[in-house]
């Protein structure tokens, strides 16, 4: 009742309607005039990665130079490289077979009478990717069968692949 008398007095002698906003409007919801200024957006300049790091004074990441080469990583890279080299061999032989017989090509190379000190390293270099890819492919098939997957076995088979590849390449060269 006292509240109604207070509202009656607020209305200066006449009864007013009760509005919840009259009592419950928080101060942060008070209206104020805001003027907005429209301006063109400045384009964002995007710097390349290396330039941004140089401006910010960040050091260049050492990447592969700080890590000791591991046998598994080296053999993985070598397997891919030997596959690329063998693909190149296939392209060269396929192109050569379009114009001449491969046996005739081998006879022509033999007719050059190259010295043994040159032919053995040359044949070794040509045979090594084939031998390595062969033995490392067998190693991968063993892995696919679920065998030799412990780290000790992985290193043993890795060194075995390298040794057998060198022996087979040398055998093919002589």
Buried (B, 14 or more C-beta within 10 A) or exposed (E): EEEEEEBEEEEEEEEEEEEEEEEEEEEEEEEEEEEEEEEEEEEEEEEEEEEEBEEEEEEEEEEEEEEEEEEEEEBEEBBEEBBEBBEEEEEEEEEEEEEEEEEEBEEEEEEEEEEEEEBBEEBBEBBBBBBBBBBBBEBEEBBEEEEBEEEEEBBEBBEEBBEBBBEBBBEBBE
